[in-house]
């Protein structure tokens, strides 16, 4: 394992502080959604769990955008020995950890905990990938927000409704992973920043 992949606890806390309230907000949303679902009548729990999972996925993309919006002084980051995509990946990993915790908390109030967590994590990967990819290309939190909201509406109103979950969720997760990987590639984000600085 290379030295770059090792993240000391102090560095992890430092990156968590740079994420602002994004991670705590996700955890709070997951806990609140799980509590509401668990306290609702059994007949209403499946619908509430599905709605909460879809909402949590949207909040995850907004948390990613919040982290991106707080990433300033990009020219300074590019001059550091740690590649900028690695630095950004560390901060997004904090959000990802909070999202997993929120999804597990949300699923704890559902009879089908694993399915409820997957219902939040899979579209969250897609929406976060869209937001990150648009930001990498445009370096605009507004553009990333608009793209994420548009995809979220399309997923919630059309894709998730007409495509079976066994297909819709893995497809969303796979596409999200591809978008995130390309946006955090060795040169994707820095090239965009360099182009804007010219």
C-alpha positions in Angstrom: 0.0 0.0 0.0 1.5 3.4 -1.0 1.9 6.2 1.4 -0.7 8.3 -0.4 -3.4 5.8 0.4 -2.7 6.0 4.1 -4.8 8.6 5.8 -3.7 9.4 9.4 -6.5 10.2 11.9 -5.4 13.8 12.2 -5.5 14.2 8.5 -9.0 12.6 8.4 -10.2 15.0 11.0 -8.8 17.9 9.0 -10.6 16.8 5.9 -13.8 16.3 7.8 -13.6 19.9 9.0 -13.3 21.1 5.4 -16.5 19.2 4.6 -18.5 21.6 6.9 -21.9 20.4 7.9 -22.4 18.1 4.9 -21.6 14.9 6.7 -23.4 15.6 10.0 -26.5 16.7 8.0 -26.5 13.4 6.1 -26.3 11.4 9.4 -29.1 13.5 10.9 -31.3 13.0 7.9 -30.8 9.2 8.0 -31.5 9.0 11.7 -34.6 11.2 11.3 -35.9 9.1 8.4 -35.3 5.9 10.2 -37.1 7.1 13.3 -40.1 8.3 11.3 -40.3 5.1 9.4 -40.0 2.9 12.5 -42.7 5.0 14.3 -45.2 4.9 11.4 -48.0 2.3 10.9 -46.7 -1.0 9.3 -48.8 -0.4 6.2 -47.2 2.9 5.6 -43.6 1.9 6.2 -42.7 0.7 2.7 -43.8 3.9 1.1 -42.1 6.0 3.7 -38.9 4.0 3.5 -38.9 4.4 -0.3 -39.5 8.2 -0.1 -36.9 8.6 2.6 -34.3 6.7 0.6 -35.0 8.8 -2.5 -34.7 12.0 -0.5 -31.5 10.8 1.2 -30.0 10.1 -2.2 -30.8 13.7 -3.3 -29.3 15.1 0.0 -26.1 13.1 -0.7 -25.6 14.8 -4.0 -26.1 18.2 -2.3 -23.6 17.2 0.3 -21.1 16.4 -2.4 -21.8 19.8 -4.0 -21.4 21.6 -0.7 -17.9 20.0 -0.3 -17.0 21.0 -3.9 -18.2 24.6 -3.2 -15.9 24.8 -0.2 -12.9 23.8 -2.3 -11.2 27.1 -3.0 -7.7 28.3 -3.8 -7.4 25.6 -6.4 -4.2 27.0 -7.8 -2.7 26.5 -4.3 -4.0 22.9 -4.1 -2.4 22.2 -7.5 1.0 23.3 -6.2 0.9 20.8 -3.3 2.7 17.4 -3.5 -0.6 15.5 -3.1 -2.5 15.4 -6.4 -5.7 17.5 -6.2 -8.0 14.5 -7.1 -6.5 12.6 -4.2 -7.3 15.5 -1.9 -10.8 15.8 -3.2 -11.3 12.1 -2.9 -10.4 12.2 0.8 -13.0 14.8 1.5 -15.6 13.0 -0.5 -14.8 9.8 1.4 -15.9 11.6 4.6 -19.2 12.3 2.9 -19.4 8.7 1.7 -18.9 7.3 5.2 -21.6 9.6 6.5 -23.9 8.5 3.7 -23.4 4.8 4.5 -24.1 5.5 8.2 -27.2 7.4 7.2 -28.4 4.7 4.9 -27.9 2.1 7.6 -29.8 4.2 10.1 -32.6 4.7 7.6 -32.8 1.0 6.9 -32.9 0.2 10.6 -36.5 1.3 10.7 -37.5 -0.8 7.8 -38.4 -4.5 7.8 -36.1 -4.9 4.8 -33.0 -3.0 6.0 -30.6 -4.1 3.3 -33.1 -3.2 0.5 -33.8 0.2 2.1 -30.1 1.0 2.4 -29.5 0.0 -1.2 -32.5 2.2 -2.3 -30.6 5.2 -0.9 -26.9 4.2 -1.8 -27.4 3.2 -5.4 -29.1 6.4 -6.7 -26.8 8.5 -4.4 -23.8 7.1 -6.3 -25.4 8.1 -9.6 -26.4 11.6 -8.4 -23.0 12.2 -6.7 -21.2 11.1 -9.9 -23.3 13.4 -12.0 -22.6 16.4 -9.7 -18.9 15.6 -9.5 -18.5 15.1 -13.2 -20.3 18.4 -14.1 -18.3 20.2 -11.5 -15.1 18.8 -12.9 -16.0 20.0 -16.4 -17.6 23.4 -15.5 -16.1 24.1 -12.0 -19.6 25.5 -11.1 -21.5 24.4 -8.1 -24.7 25.9 -9.7 -24.3 23.7 -12.8 -23.6 20.7 -10.7 -26.7 21.3 -8.6 -28.9 21.7 -11.6 -27.6 18.6 -13.2 -28.0 16.6 -10.0 -31.5 17.8 -9.4 -32.5 17.0 -13.0 -31.1 13.5 -12.8 -32.7 13.0 -9.4 -36.2 13.9 -10.7 -35.7 11.7 -13.7 -34.6 8.8 -11.5 -37.4 9.2 -9.0 -40.3 9.9 -11.4 -39.4 7.7 -14.3 -36.4 5.3 -13.9 -37.3 4.0 -10.4 -41.0 3.8 -11.3 -40.8 1.9 -14.6 -37.6 -0.2 -14.1 -37.4 -3.1 -11.6 -35.3 -2.3 -8.6 -33.1 -5.3 -9.4 -32.0 -3.5 -12.6 -32.5 0.1 -11.7 -30.3 0.2 -8.6 -27.2 -1.7 -9.9 -27.3 0.3 -13.1 -27.5 3.5 -11.2 -24.6 2.5 -8.9 -22.4 1.3 -11.8 -22.9 4.5 -13.8 -22.3 6.5 -10.7 -19.0 4.7 -10.0 -17.9 5.3 -13.6 -18.7 9.0 -13.4 -16.9 9.4 -10.1 -13.8 7.5 -11.3 -13.6 9.6 -14.5 -14.1 12.9 -12.6 -11.4 12.0 -10.1 -9.0 10.7 -12.7 -5.3 11.8 -12.6 -5.9 14.8 -14.9 -9.6 15.4 -15.2 -10.1 18.0 -12.5 -6.7 19.8 -12.7 -7.0 20.2 -16.5 -10.3 22.0 -16.1 -8.9 24.3 -13.5 -5.8 25.0 -15.6 -8.1 25.8 -18.6 -10.1 28.3 -16.5 -6.9 30.0 -15.3 -5.7 30.8 -18.8 
